[in-house]
Amino acid sequence: MANNTNKKINKILVVGLGLIGASLCRTLKNNSNYEKIFGHDCDKEVMQYALENNFIDETKINLKNGIQDSDLIVLCVPIHQIKKILDIIKEFFDSEKIFTDTLSVKNSILDFMDNNKFGKTDNFILSHPMAGTENFGIKNSNDNLFLNSVTLISPLDFSNLDNVNAVKDFWKSVNCNIVEVDPYDHDRHLAAISHSPHLISFALSKIINDLEYEKEFPWIHSKGSLSDMTRIANSEPEAWASIFKDNQENIIDFIDEYLGELNELKARIMIDDQHEFDDLVSYLKNSKPVK
């Protein structure tokens, strides 16, 4: 990584004012560490809502003008919008501006960099705050969303060290803990710890819906083990469809392993034998989360 002088972040532009972006703006406004918080969204009503509720100091309708006025630009857009945004902002790569993101899949960004010969860009530091809820949209935002959460930081090969440190300090300023992850391993890890659990939740919820259990047991989605497992199936369908498609190879690999494990457990349940019962108990003991 190249290294220059320390950089001071005073003005921040948040691009995309959904749950993550709006929550970030609210947190930044509350901690008063920065001079200005700007907001940009493709929906003008969303920008106006953010301004009226004091989530941001100013709207930036023109994205390029917003970048010119900012020190740090945080991309919080859905995955299906990222390529369009990258195409707009690419002229600012390798400038004094610092870019980071909140995307759950890095494949699209890395492909864009490679395909457009931005492989040596030093001012785009990939990041991913592991924060969120099953709710979505600016009206569900909150200023404690990032409290004590983990943000994954993924510097690229030519990332400027001061830019990396500036992004780390930025996430620390909203009370996140920092973990560095190789950008090319990120999506494989997320397939296991986030994406596949969501996919499994959607599938389980679909089965329960098809069986119409809620007619006889209307409380099943508000309490109990089923509710615990299907809560995240309330997440935004379009956003998660984009995640599943963009990280499909890693998710499919993990789901194949998961199905194999289900079949193994199914086989153990089907055998009517005391020895196998003891093996089943041992299997379940070994399945408890390691802390």
N, C-alpha and C positions, 0 to 999 in steps of 0.2 A: 504494500500500500504506500502511496505517496503521502508526504506529510508537509503541510504548510504551517501557517500561524493559527493560533486559536481564533475561533470565530464566535461572535456574539449574535445570538438570535433575539431580535426585537419585534419583528412583525411576522405573523404566521398566517398563511392562507390555507384553509381547510376546503378541499374540493370534494363535494358530495356531503349533503347534510341529512343523511338518514340516521339510524340509531347510533352508529359508531361516530360518524362525523359530528353530529349535533351534540352528542354526549361529550366528545372531545372539546368542542368549543365551549361548552358550559363549564367544564373543569378548568380550562385555560383561563376563562374570564374570572373564575372564582379565586384562582391562586395568585393572580395579579403579578406574575413574573414577566409578562411581556407587554410591550407598548400597545400593540394593536392585534386584534384577531379578526381576520377577514373571512368571509364565507362565499362560496360559489356553489351553485347547484343548477342543473338543467331546468328545474322547476322554479319559476319566479315566485310562485306563492310560498314555496318552502323557504326561499331566501327571505321573503318579507316576514314570514312567521318567526324566523330566527332573529331578525332585526328587532321586531316588535317585542319579543320576549327577552331581549338583551342577551341572547346567546352569542352574538357577534357585535363588533363595533361598526362594521360596514359591509355591505354586499359588494361583490365584484362580478358584475354581469359579464364583462369581457374577461375571459380567462387569462389571456396573455397580459393584459394590463394589470390584472391581479398578481400575476407572477412577478412582473417588473417592480411592483410596489412591496414585495415580500422578501424576507430572508429565507424562510423555510416554507415549503409547500408540501402538504400532507394529502395524499390521494386516498380518499375514502369511498370511492365509487364501487358499484357492483362489478363483478368480473366481466360481465358481458359488455360493459362500457369502457373498459380499460384501454383497449387498443385505439379507440377513437381519441381518448384523452392523451395517450402517449404520442400520437401523431401530431396533435396540436402543440404539445409542450417540448417536442424533441429539439427545437432550436435553442432551448435553454440548457441542454445537457452540456457538461464541461464548462459551465459558466460559474459565477460566484454564488448562484442560487443553490440551495440544498433541497433535494427531493427525498421524500420517503413515502411509504404507503401503509395500508392496513389490510391488504388482500390476503385471503385465506389460501390462495393458490398462487405460486410464483411463476408457473410455467409460461403464461402469456407474456409477462414482462421480460423474462429471460429470452424467449423466442423473438420478441420484438427487438431487443437489443442485438441479438445475433444477426437477425435478418436484415437489419438496417445499419449494420457495421458500427454499433455503439458499444462494442465489447470492452472498450477501454474507458468508458465513462467513469468519472471519478466522483460525481456529485449526486448519484442516486443510490441511497442506502436502503435496501429492502428491510422492512420491518413488519411484524404481525402481532398486534396485541391480542392475547388470548382472553378476550373479554366479550361479553354479549349476553343476550337473553333470547328467548323464543319470540319476543315481541320485536317489532320493527317499525321504522319510520320516526320522524323527528318528534312526534308527540309522545313517543315512548322513551325518549332520551332521558338520561339522568346524570347528575354531576358526580356520582360515586361509582360509575361503571368500571373505571380502571383501578380503583383502590385495591392495592395489594395483588393485582393480577400480574401475569408474566407477559412480557413482550419479547418475542423472538427477533433478534437482529441478525441480518444476513448480509454482511459486506461482500461486495464483488471483488474480483482480483485486483482491480486498479482503484478501488475506493480510497479517497483521500482520508487519512487517519483523523484529521481534525473534523472532517464531515461526519465520520463514524461516531466520534466522541460527542459531537453536537447533537446527533440524533439520539444517542444514548441518554445524554443529559436531558433532552426534551422529554423522553418517556419517563425518566425518573422524576421530572417535575410534576407529572400527573400521577405519581405514586405507584409506578410500575417497577417490577423487578426485571432485570435484564438477563437474557440467556442468548448466547451466540449460537447460531445454527448455520451450517453450510447451505448456501442458497440452492444447491443442486440436490440436497437431501431433504429440504423443507417439505416438499409435497408428499414424499413417501412417509415421513413422520406424521404429517397431518391426516393422511388417509387413515392411519391407525387410531390416532388419539382424538380425532374430531369428525372427519367426514363420514367414515363408515358407521360410527355410532349414530349419526343423524340418519343415514340411509336405513339402518336397522330400525330406528324409531318410526320412520315413515312407513316402512313395510308392516311393522307390528300394528300400528294404528289403523292402517288400511284393512288388515285382516279383521280386527275388532269391529270396524265400521261395517264391513261386509256381513259379519255375523249378527249385526244389530243388537249387540249386548247392552248398549246404552238405554234401550227401551225398557228392559227389565231391571237394569242396575244403573240408574241415571247418575249415580255418584262416582262411577268408576274413573272419570277423568279429573276428579278433584282430590282424591285421596287414595292411598294404597300403592302397592308395587307397580301396578299397571300405569297409574298416573305418573309415577317416577320415571318410567321408561318411555312414555309417549309424550311427555311435556314438550320436548324439543321438536316434535312433529308439527307444532304450531308455528314453526319458523316460516319465513317468507318463501313460498314455493319457487318463484322465479330465481331468486338469489341462489337457492340450494340446487336447483336444476343446473344452473351455470357452473357451480362448484363441482357437481358430480360429473358433468361433461368435460370440464377442463382438467380434472384430475382422474379421469376414468381409468387409466392404466393402473395407477397405484391403488385405487379403490377396488378395482376388480381383483387384483392380486390379494388384497387383504380379505375381501369377502369370500374368495375361494378358500382361504385358510380358515375363516370363520365357519363356513359351511362344513368343512372337513371336521372341525372340532365339534360341531353340532351332531354330525353323524356318529362320531366317536362316543359322545355322551348318550345319544339315542341307543346305540348298540349296548352300552353298559346297562341302561335301564331295562332293556328287553330281556336280558338273561336272568332267569329265575334260579339263582344259586347263591348260597350264603357267602362263598368265597368272592363271587362277583359283587355282592352287596358291600362287602368290606372294601373291595377295590373302588366301588362307586363313592363310598364315604371318603376314602383317601383322595380320590380325584377331586371331589368337591372341596376338601380341605386345601388342596394345592392350588385351587382356583381362586382363593381369596386374594384381593388386591395386595400387592407388596407395597408397604409404606416405608 
